[in-house]
Amino acid sequence: MNRRALMGAAAAAAPAALATPALAQTQLPEVRWRVQSSFPRVFDVLYGTLERIAARVGQLTEGRFRIQTFPAGEIVGGLQVLDAVQAGTLEAGHTASYYYIGKDTAFAPFTAMSFGLNMRQMTSWFRFGGGNELAAEFFREYNIVAHTAGDTGAQMGGWFRNEITGVESLRGLKFRITGLAGQLFTRLGAAPTLIAPADIYPSLERGVIDAAEFVGPHDDERANYVRVARFYYAPGFWEPGARLHFMMNQRAHAALPDLYKHALEVACAEADSDMTARYDHLNPQALRRLVAAGAQLRFWPRPVLEAAWRANEEMNADLARQNPKFGRIMESYLRFRGDQFQWFRVAENSFDNFAFAAPQTVR
């Protein structure tokens, strides 16, 4: 080949070289992770959020970082995800930290607290109020690095076989409920129990439990709870929002190239808002169908809410004395809650209280 031909070939190859993907040029490694959810596949928003995180990471890394997702039970039980990640059985898991308060009550504030921060306020606490730093310090003790990765928004209060007329209706009530809310309802006289999501329906059907809370209309409709318990209560005052986490084994996370770590951060941050937006779209439609199917929509009697508020304040104070880690986290959380509640009363609530009750005209 003569000199002119060589120059022509080089010139023709230059655009192709410039167009070569950055990842291919840097020869980043191919990485494969197995990640399990705490939720069954039927719950398409909860489990689907993990699938969307995996797909987004693959997109951002041009397919070099592939995450294989599994629903609850395919590798470990839905409530054993943290243990599997901690031990390295899984590289990561998508779960709610309050499922693990049996290990330490300090897990609870990173998901939800009764009469606590709502979804927006929780996001602000994590990102700007010190929540992420407190979570990182705490999760490090369990060999875990975690990113917030989805929030349900305010949840419903659950399905009950019988109507709740007052605090006396809670005495002896066998109630499936998660997090510290179980301890709260114990103080109100109920008999709470934690059951994995996949086992809620059969437990209600067989009468093993009298009532159960899960998330909200969309998920509750998919689980068909209306067939076995008719009274549907609002709100889930113990979950004004419920934040999930993408929990990673420390060694697995440390081995990732920085680009892959950033891809995970981006995908999880997108999941924070995406999950709530999906629920806000789907829940109103599902609630209408549930009521048409026979659900009896009820709101907690005010005496129950007042008793629960008092019991919750006492419980948090007791737990803070018993567990300094919980106390330190809650000091930050409650200080932030105080500021947020004052501000939301000024603009958000004054708007909501009028506009949400005003006559609606559809054009």
Secondary structure per residue as TSV (DSSP state, phi and psi in degrees):
chain	resnum	aa	ss	phi	psi
A	1	M	-	360.0	132.4
A	2	N	-	-79.7	172.9
A	3	R	H	-62.3	-39.3
A	4	R	H	-64.6	-39.4
A	5	A	H	-66.1	-40.1
A	6	L	H	-61.8	-42.8
A	7	M	H	-65.2	-37.8
A	8	G	H	-65.8	-40.2
A	9	A	H	-65.5	-40.2
A	10	A	H	-64.5	-41.5
A	11	A	H	-64.6	-39.6
A	12	A	H	-66.7	-32.3
A	13	A	H	-78.2	-22.0
A	14	A	H	-58.8	-48.6
A	15	P	H	-60.2	-36.8
A	16	A	H	-64.2	-39.3
A	17	A	H	-65.5	-40.6
A	18	L	H	-66.5	-29.7
A	19	A	H	-84.7	-7.6
A	20	T	S	-61.3	130.9
A	21	P	-	-54.5	143.7
A	22	A	H	-58.3	-38.2
A	23	L	H	-64.2	-38.9
A	24	A	H	-66.8	-37.1
A	25	Q	H	-66.6	-35.8
A	26	T	H	-86.6	-7.5
A	27	Q	T	56.0	47.6
A	28	L	-	-68.6	149.4
A	29	P	-	-73.7	158.2
A	30	E	-	-85.8	130.0
A	31	V	E	-124.5	137.8
A	32	R	E	-123.4	126.0
A	33	W	E	-121.0	148.9
A	34	R	E	-108.6	126.9
A	35	V	E	-132.7	128.7
A	36	Q	E	-112.4	145.8
A	37	S	E	-90.5	160.2
A	38	S	S	-86.8	2.8
A	39	F	S	-122.1	143.7
A	40	P	-	-66.2	160.6
A	41	R	T	-62.4	-28.2
A	42	V	T	-60.8	-27.6
A	43	F	-	-87.3	88.4
A	44	D	T	-68.0	-25.7
A	45	V	T	-80.2	-45.3
A	46	L	H	-65.9	-57.8
A	47	Y	H	-69.3	-37.3
A	48	G	H	-61.6	-28.4
A	49	T	H	-62.4	-39.7
A	50	L	H	-63.5	-42.1
A	51	E	H	-61.6	-38.9
A	52	R	H	-70.7	-35.3
A	53	I	H	-62.0	-45.4
A	54	A	H	-61.5	-44.0
A	55	A	H	-65.1	-39.3
A	56	R	H	-67.5	-40.5
A	57	V	H	-62.5	-42.6
A	58	G	H	-60.5	-40.8
A	59	Q	H	-64.7	-44.7
A	60	L	H	-70.1	-22.3
A	61	T	T	-109.8	16.1
A	62	E	T	52.1	39.7
A	63	G	T	81.0	2.5
A	64	R	S	-82.6	-23.5
A	65	F	E	-112.3	104.6
A	66	R	E	-109.7	128.4
A	67	I	E	-111.5	118.0
A	68	Q	E	-91.6	124.3
A	69	T	E	-102.1	148.8
A	70	F	E	-135.8	138.7
A	71	P	-	-76.8	169.3
A	72	A	T	-53.5	135.7
A	73	G	T	93.0	-14.7
A	74	E	S	-75.8	-28.9
A	75	I	S	-118.6	-51.4
A	76	V	S	-134.4	169.3
A	77	G	-	-62.8	155.9
A	78	G	G	-59.2	-29.0
A	79	L	G	-97.7	13.1
A	80	Q	G	-114.9	12.7
A	81	V	H	-62.8	-46.3
A	82	L	H	-58.5	-44.4
A	83	D	H	-61.1	-41.5
A	84	A	H	-67.0	-38.0
A	85	V	H	-69.5	-44.0
A	86	Q	H	-57.8	-40.7
A	87	A	H	-81.8	-12.1
A	88	G	T	87.9	6.1
A	89	T	S	-63.6	-37.0
A	90	L	S	-118.5	145.6
A	91	E	S	-70.0	-31.5
A	92	A	E	-159.8	167.2
A	93	G	E	-148.6	155.5
A	94	H	E	-114.8	113.9
A	95	T	E	-157.2	177.6
A	96	A	-	-108.8	126.4
A	97	S	G	-64.1	-27.4
A	98	Y	G	-71.4	-7.6
A	99	Y	G	-65.5	-15.7
A	100	Y	G	-113.4	26.0
A	101	I	T	-67.8	-14.2
A	102	G	T	-64.2	-25.4
A	103	K	T	-81.5	-41.6
A	104	D	-	-166.1	127.6
A	105	T	G	-63.3	-17.0
A	106	A	G	-68.9	-10.1
A	107	F	G	-68.4	-27.7
A	108	A	G	-62.6	-48.6
A	109	P	G	-61.7	-18.6
A	110	F	G	-81.0	-5.4
A	111	T	T	-112.3	-60.6
A	112	A	-	-166.2	149.3
A	113	M	-	-130.8	142.9
A	114	S	T	-56.9	133.8
A	115	F	T	54.7	34.6
A	116	G	-	-103.1	-151.7
A	117	L	-	-73.0	138.5
A	118	N	-	-82.3	-176.0
A	119	M	H	-57.9	-49.1
A	120	R	H	-64.2	-43.8
A	121	Q	H	-65.1	-37.4
A	122	M	H	-64.0	-42.8
A	123	T	H	-59.3	-43.4
A	124	S	H	-64.7	-41.2
A	125	W	H	-62.7	-45.8
A	126	F	H	-60.9	-47.7
A	127	R	H	-82.5	-33.5
A	128	F	H	-128.4	-9.3
A	129	G	S	-105.9	7.0
A	130	G	S	97.4	-1.7
A	131	G	H	-62.9	-42.2
A	132	N	H	-63.7	-39.0
A	133	E	H	-67.3	-42.1
A	134	L	H	-64.4	-40.8
A	135	A	H	-64.2	-44.1
A	136	A	H	-61.2	-42.8
A	137	E	H	-63.6	-41.9
A	138	F	H	-71.7	-47.6
A	139	F	H	-64.0	-26.9
A	140	R	H	-58.2	-31.5
A	141	E	T	-64.7	-20.6
A	142	Y	T	-107.7	19.0
A	143	N	T	64.4	35.4
A	144	I	E	-130.7	139.9
A	145	V	E	-111.6	135.3
A	146	A	E	-137.7	145.0
A	147	H	E	-117.6	140.2
A	148	T	E	-62.3	141.8
A	149	A	E	-154.4	63.7
A	150	G	E	118.3	147.6
A	151	D	E	-148.2	136.7
A	152	T	-	-77.8	-15.8
A	153	G	-	75.2	-175.3
A	154	A	S	-61.2	134.5
A	155	Q	-	-101.0	169.8
A	156	M	-	-84.8	165.6
A	157	G	-	-88.9	-3.0
A	158	G	E	108.3	177.5
A	159	W	E	-108.3	131.6
A	160	F	E	-129.6	141.2
A	161	R	S	-70.8	-32.8
A	162	N	S	-126.0	155.6
A	163	E	-	-70.5	145.4
A	164	I	-	-98.2	111.9
A	165	T	-	-100.5	-15.9
A	166	G	S	179.7	-174.5
A	167	V	G	-60.3	-32.8
A	168	E	G	-62.4	-25.5
A	169	S	G	-69.4	-15.9
A	170	L	G	-87.1	-14.6
A	171	R	T	-66.7	121.1
A	172	G	T	78.6	1.4
A	173	L	-	-66.0	123.4
A	174	K	E	-84.8	104.2
A	175	F	E	-122.5	119.5
A	176	R	E	-77.9	120.1
A	177	I	-	-156.6	152.2
A	178	T	-	-109.2	166.6
A	179	G	T	66.7	-160.8
A	180	L	T	-69.1	-11.5
A	181	A	H	-59.6	-28.6
A	182	G	H	-61.9	-43.8
A	183	Q	H	-66.6	-34.8
A	184	L	H	-62.9	-46.4
A	185	F	H	-69.9	-25.9
A	186	T	H	-61.3	-41.6
A	187	R	H	-66.2	-22.4
A	188	L	T	-91.8	1.1
A	189	G	T	102.6	-2.6
A	190	A	-	-81.4	173.2
A	191	A	E	-121.2	80.6
A	192	P	E	-74.7	157.5
A	193	T	E	-148.8	148.9
A	194	L	-	-102.5	119.9
A	195	I	-	-125.7	136.7
A	196	A	-	-60.0	148.7
A	197	P	G	-51.1	-38.8
A	198	A	G	-66.1	-18.9
A	199	D	G	-102.3	0.9
A	200	I	H	-67.0	-50.1
A	201	Y	H	-59.6	-52.4
A	202	P	H	-61.8	-30.9
A	203	S	H	-68.2	-39.4
A	204	L	H	-67.6	-42.9
A	205	E	H	-62.1	-40.1
A	206	R	H	-85.0	-5.0
A	207	G	T	79.8	13.9
A	208	V	S	-63.3	-33.3
A	209	I	-	-127.8	158.4
A	210	D	S	-96.3	-20.2
A	211	A	E	-158.8	158.5
A	212	A	E	-153.9	140.9
A	213	E	-	-114.2	146.9
A	214	F	-	-131.7	-89.2
A	215	V	S	-128.3	-82.1
A	216	G	-	-162.6	-172.5
A	217	P	H	-53.0	-44.2
A	218	H	H	-62.1	-51.6
A	219	D	H	-68.9	-38.8
A	220	D	H	-65.9	-34.1
A	221	E	H	-67.5	-42.7
A	222	R	H	-63.1	-32.8
A	223	A	H	-82.5	-12.2
A	224	N	T	66.4	31.5
A	225	Y	G	-61.1	-25.2
A	226	V	G	-60.9	-21.5
A	227	R	G	-74.2	-22.2
A	228	V	T	-119.6	-6.4
A	229	A	-	-155.7	124.1
A	230	R	-	-92.1	-32.8
A	231	F	E	-83.5	120.9
A	232	Y	E	-115.1	113.0
A	233	Y	E	-100.8	152.0
A	234	A	E	-142.0	151.8
A	235	P	-	-91.5	173.5
A	236	G	-	-82.6	81.1
A	237	F	T	-64.3	-13.5
A	238	W	T	-87.6	-7.0
A	239	E	-	-138.8	72.3
A	240	P	S	-66.4	-11.1
A	241	G	S	-171.9	154.1
A	242	A	-	-136.5	109.9
A	243	R	E	-90.9	129.4
A	244	L	E	-96.0	162.6
A	245	H	E	-130.2	145.0
A	246	F	E	-95.0	101.7
A	247	M	E	-95.8	129.1
A	248	M	E	-119.4	141.9
A	249	N	E	-62.9	133.0
A	250	Q	H	-57.3	-45.1
A	251	R	H	-65.4	-41.9
A	252	A	H	-63.9	-41.2
A	253	H	H	-66.4	-43.5
A	254	A	H	-62.5	-29.0
A	255	A	T	-77.6	-10.4
A	256	L	S	-75.8	142.9
A	257	P	-	-60.0	152.7
A	258	D	H	-56.2	-37.8
A	259	L	H	-59.8	-39.3
A	260	Y	H	-70.5	-36.7
A	261	K	H	-62.0	-42.5
A	262	H	H	-65.4	-37.6
A	263	A	H	-61.1	-41.0
A	264	L	H	-64.0	-42.8
A	265	E	H	-59.6	-44.5
A	266	V	H	-64.4	-47.2
A	267	A	H	-62.8	-40.1
A	268	C	H	-71.6	-38.3
A	269	A	H	-63.7	-39.0
A	270	E	H	-64.9	-36.3
A	271	A	H	-64.1	-31.8
A	272	D	H	-55.1	-46.0
A	273	S	H	-88.2	-32.1
A	274	D	H	-62.7	-43.6
A	275	M	H	-62.0	-46.0
A	276	T	H	-63.9	-40.9
A	277	A	H	-62.3	-39.7
A	278	R	H	-63.9	-45.5
A	279	Y	H	-64.7	-39.7
A	280	D	H	-62.9	-31.3
A	281	H	H	-76.6	-41.9
A	282	L	H	-86.7	-32.0
A	283	N	H	-64.1	-42.8
A	284	P	H	-60.2	-39.9
A	285	Q	H	-65.7	-43.7
A	286	A	H	-66.0	-37.8
A	287	L	H	-63.0	-41.3
A	288	R	H	-60.4	-42.1
A	289	R	H	-68.3	-37.7
A	290	L	H	-64.3	-42.7
A	291	V	H	-64.1	-40.4
A	292	A	H	-64.3	-28.4
A	293	A	T	-83.8	-2.3
A	294	G	T	116.5	-0.1
A	295	A	-	-64.5	135.3
A	296	Q	E	-100.8	102.3
A	297	L	E	-74.1	127.3
A	298	R	E	-134.1	157.7
A	299	F	E	-117.3	146.2
A	300	W	-	-57.7	132.5
A	301	P	-	-58.1	143.7
A	302	R	H	-57.7	-39.2
A	303	P	H	-58.9	-32.2
A	304	V	H	-67.3	-45.2
A	305	L	H	-62.4	-42.0
A	306	E	H	-66.1	-42.0
A	307	A	H	-65.6	-38.7
A	308	A	H	-67.0	-39.7
A	309	W	H	-60.4	-48.5
A	310	R	H	-62.5	-45.7
A	311	A	H	-63.7	-35.1
A	312	N	H	-68.4	-42.0
A	313	E	H	-62.2	-42.5
A	314	E	H	-65.2	-42.1
A	315	M	H	-63.4	-45.8
A	316	N	H	-61.2	-39.8
A	317	A	H	-65.4	-41.6
A	318	D	H	-63.9	-45.2
A	319	L	H	-65.7	-35.3
A	320	A	H	-65.6	-36.4
A	321	R	H	-69.5	-36.2
A	322	Q	H	-77.8	-30.2
A	323	N	-	-133.5	101.2
A	324	P	H	-58.5	-33.4
A	325	K	H	-64.7	-45.0
A	326	F	H	-60.6	-44.0
A	327	G	H	-61.0	-40.1
A	328	R	H	-68.0	-41.3
A	329	I	H	-66.2	-43.0
A	330	M	H	-70.0	-27.6
A	331	E	H	-59.5	-45.7
A	332	S	H	-66.3	-46.1
A	333	Y	H	-61.2	-48.3
A	334	L	H	-71.5	-34.5
A	335	R	H	-62.2	-43.2
A	336	F	H	-66.8	-40.3
A	337	R	H	-59.9	-41.3
A	338	G	H	-58.6	-46.2
A	339	D	H	-64.7	-43.3
A	340	Q	H	-65.2	-43.4
A	341	F	H	-63.7	-39.2
A	342	Q	H	-62.5	-45.6
A	343	W	H	-67.1	-44.6
A	344	F	H	-64.3	-29.4
A	345	R	H	-64.3	-32.6
A	346	V	H	-71.0	-52.3
A	347	A	T	-108.5	-55.7
A	348	E	H	-62.5	-55.2
A	349	N	H	-68.6	-36.4
A	350	S	H	-65.4	-35.2
A	351	F	H	-69.2	-50.1
A	352	D	H	-58.3	-45.0
A	353	N	H	-62.2	-30.6
A	354	F	H	-89.1	-54.3
A	355	A	H	-66.9	-37.8
A	356	F	T	-70.7	-20.6
A	357	A	T	-98.9	-7.5
A	358	A	S	-74.3	152.7
A	359	P	-	-58.2	136.0
A	360	Q	-	-100.3	132.8
A	361	T	-	-116.5	122.3
A	362	V	-	-99.3	122.9
A	363	R	-	-105.5	360.0
